[in-house]
Amino acid sequence: MIFSFQNASFRDGDTGLYNQAYFMEILNREWHRLIRDKSTLSILFLNPHISTSNRIDKDCFIEIAHLLQDSTYRSSDIICRFDDNFFAIGLFDLDEAGTNIIVQRIQSNIEKRIKLRSVSINLTVGATNVLPTYDIPLEDIFVKTANTLKEAESQGCNAYSIHGLH
């Protein structure tokens, strides 16, 4: 029996990133560890404003997925394709300042790629940094992060917003 890590059921077939179901499973497990260790979690939602209905846009979406992988250096960071046209990132044991550094690194890598390829990319980012407790349901963090993404989108192209819950 041959096992291919890249094609396992917890990976997205197009991008090679983790899929949403695996992402949620990992976050649920890590949530309880973070409560025990009194450590922080950042969840990022990223909207590249790209429809993957045609080949050119799909290739751009895949390229952004690779840029996200190149922008997170720690093996504990988890990136997934969220829904069809979004990305989500889980950053463990990272405070709001560290989250800000990651977001700026992502934006810088996107900017460099735009200059090289002469393409227009609008990657909006909403992030929530939280110190998990039993009083905060994990689902509430996803709602807060989605609202933070909407707030960033109202600011214009390539905007981001980070909120902390402590």
Residue pairs with C-beta under 8 A, 6 or more apart in sequence:
6 16
7 13
10 18
10 19
10 21
10 22
11 17
11 18
11 19
11 22
12 18
12 19
12 80
12 81
14 52
14 58
14 61
14 62
14 81
15 61
15 62
15 65
15 66
15 81
16 65
17 65
17 68
17 69
17 79
17 80
17 81
17 87
18 26
18 78
18 79
18 80
18 81
19 80
19 81
20 80
20 81
20 82
20 83
20 88
22 80
23 78
23 80
23 82
23 88
23 90
26 78
26 90
27 41
27 43
27 78
27 90
27 138
28 138
30 41
30 90
30 92
31 41
31 132
31 138
33 39
34 40
34 41
34 92
34 93
34 131
34 132
35 132
35 133
35 134
37 93
38 131
39 92
39 93
39 131
40 92
40 93
40 94
40 95
40 129
40 130
40 131
40 132
41 90
41 91
41 92
41 94
41 129
41 130
41 131
41 132
41 141
42 89
42 90
42 91
42 94
42 96
42 98
42 99
42 102
42 127
42 128
42 129
42 130
42 162
43 88
43 89
43 90
43 91
43 127
43 128
43 130
43 141
43 142
43 145
44 87
44 88
44 89
44 90
44 91
44 99
44 102
44 103
44 125
44 126
44 127
44 145
45 82
45 86
45 87
45 88
45 125
45 126
45 127
45 145
45 146
45 148
45 149
46 68
46 86
46 87
46 88
46 89
46 106
46 123
46 124
46 125
47 85
47 86
47 123
47 124
47 125
47 149
47 153
48 60
48 61
48 64
48 85
48 86
48 87
48 121
48 122
48 123
49 122
49 123
49 124
50 57
50 60
50 61
50 64
50 85
50 121
51 57
51 85
52 58
52 61
52 84
52 85
60 119
60 121
61 85
63 113
64 87
64 110
64 121
64 123
65 79
65 81
65 87
67 106
67 109
67 110
67 113
68 79
68 87
68 89
68 106
69 79
70 109
71 102
71 105
71 106
71 109
72 79
72 89
72 91
72 102
74 91
76 92
76 93
77 89
77 90
77 91
77 92
77 102
78 89
78 90
79 87
79 88
79 89
80 87
80 88
80 89
81 87
82 88
89 102
91 98
91 99
91 102
94 102
94 129
95 129
96 129
96 162
96 164
99 127
99 129
99 162
100 162
103 125
103 127
103 160
103 162
106 123
106 125
107 123
107 125
107 158
107 160
110 121
110 123
110 158
113 119
113 121
114 120
114 121
121 158
122 157
122 158
123 158
124 149
124 152
124 153
124 157
124 158
124 159
124 160
125 149
125 152
125 159
125 160
125 161
126 145
126 146
126 147
126 148
126 149
126 150
126 151
126 152
126 153
126 160
126 161
126 162
127 145
127 148
127 160
127 161
127 162
127 163
128 141
128 144
128 145
128 148
128 162
128 163
128 164
128 165
129 162
129 163
129 164
129 165
130 136
130 141
130 164
130 165
130 166
131 165
131 166
132 138
136 165
141 165
144 163
144 165
148 161
148 162
148 163
149 161
151 161
152 159
152 160
152 161
153 159
155 161
